[in-house]
Amino acid sequence: MRDTLYDLTKQEKRAAVRAYRQLPLRDRRDAIREAGHGRPHPDPAVAAVVEQWSRAVLRRAWWNKLPGWVQPSACVAMTLIGWWLGDAGIVFLVCGPIAFVVGLVEWGTRLAARQILKAAHHSAAPPTTV
């Protein structure tokens, strides 16, 4: 489940993001919180919207194929290059930490998307009987 990437067209991605943004903030937070506990959102309409948004976040794109260590390593390298270059590397020195923070936010978004899809997958599975 963790390494699954989804094929979506641009129109499907745009529709998923638009529908997600139209949800009230409280519903979005509740959906992510419930997914953190392994449960989908109680409202099926909200659950469907956040599930489609999750598939859009985890779509097949080059940045979703990179190993997790690449982005922080690139940020550290940018910062070190900026420090080494001195005044000429001020852009690297400033952009390295900013890119690191942006990467942390993106990592959190992908984690939430994986949790939402995992909760939806477990709720859709039929109960097993012994």
N, C-alpha and C positions, 0 to 999 in steps of 0.2 A: 504493500500500500504506500509506503514512504516514497519510493522511487517512481511512482506512477505519474506520468505526464499526460495531459489530455489534449486532444486535437479539437480546436475550436476555430471557427472562421472569425474574421474581424467583426462581422455583424453580430455574431453570437457573443463575443467578448464584450463588445460595446453595450449590447442589451443587458448582459448580466451585471456589468458595472453600473449602468444607469439604474437598473431595478434595485441594486443593493444601496446605492446612494439615496434613493427615494425612501428607503425604510427609515423610520425614526431612529435616532441614535440609541435610544433605550432598547429597541428590538435588536439592533446590531450587537450591542454589548451583551444582552441576555443570551443571544445565540452563541457568541463566543464563550461566554461563561458556562453555559450548559454543555457545550462541546468539550470544554476542559474537564468536565465531570463525566464525559462519555455519553451524554444524552443529547439528542437533537432538540431544537426549540419546540416548545409545546404547540405552537401554532403551525400547522402544516404549510400554510402559505409562506410564512417567514422562513421556515426550514427549507423550503424549495428554493427560495431566492438566495439564501446564504450558501446553499449547496452549489448552485450554479455559479455564484461569485467565486467560490473556492476552486471550482474547476477552471475558471478564467485566470485566477492567480497562479495555479499550477499548470498552466497550458504549456505546450511544447514550444519552448523558446530557448535560445542559447544560454541565457543567464540561469535558467532552471536546471541546466545540465552540468553546471560547474560544481566541483566539490566545495564543501562548506568552508574549507581553509583558504580558498583562493582570494576572496574579497578582503578579509582582514590582513592577509599577507601583503596584498597590493597596497593597502592603506599604510601599513608600517613601512613598506619600501618607499612610498611617496614621501612620507614624513622624513625618513632618513636621507633620502636624496635632497630634499629641501634643506635639511640641516647641513648636509655636506656642501651644497652649493652656496650657502650663506645668503647674501642679499639677492643674488640672482635666482635663488630657489624659493623665494617667499610664497609663490603660488602653490608649490608642492607642499611646503610646510603648513600652509593654511588648509589646503584642500584635503590632505591626508586624514586629519581627524574628522573633518566634516563628512567625508566619504565613509568613514568608519561608523559614525552615528547613523547615517542614512542606511548603511548595511544592516545595522542592528534593528532598525525599524522594519526593513524588508524581511529580515529573518523572522521577526515576530509575526508579520503578516502571513508568511508561508507556514509558520507553525500553527497559527489559528486556522488556516485553510485546511491543513492536514487533519487537525482535530475535528473540524466540522465534518469532513468527509468520512473520517473513521466513525464518528458518532452516527452519521446517516447510514453507513454500511452496517453497523451493528444493530441498528433499530430495524433495518429492512430484512435482516436475516431471520428465518423462522426459528422459533424456540426449539431446542433439542430436547428430546425425551429419552429417558434411559429405560 
